[in-house]
């Protein structure tokens, strides 16, 4: 019983890390995209 609980916890931790990594990537992409959009907005505003 202890081993299966540990296995489940390990799987949950792996899943959480995977989700965290995915969210981090999305945030980085947003951060990379946002300035470009601002630059385009500035160009269009002129």
N, C-alpha and C positions, 0 to 999 in steps of 0.2 A: 504493500500500500504506500509506504514511504517513497519507494522508487518511482511509482507512477505519478505521485504528487510532484516530485522533483522534476520529472519529465515534462509534466504539464506546465509547471512554472517556467522551465527552461524555454518551452515553446512560446509561452506568453511573452517572455522577455525578448525572445528573438523577433516576435511579431511587433512588439512595441518599438524595438530598435529599428526595424524595417520601416514602420510607419513614420517614426521620427526622422529617419534619413530621407524618406520621400517628401515629407513636409519641408524639411530643410532645403531640399533641392528646388521645390516649388518656390519657396521664399527667395532663394538665390536667383532663380530665373525671373521672378517678378522684379527683384532689385535690378537685374541687368536690363530688363525690358523697360521699366518705368522711366529711366533717364532718357532713353531714345524717344519715347512718346512725348516727353517734355520738350525735347529738342524739336521734334516735328511740330508740336503746338506753337513753339516760339517762332519757327520759320513761317508757319501759316498765319500767325498773328501779324507779322510785319507787312 
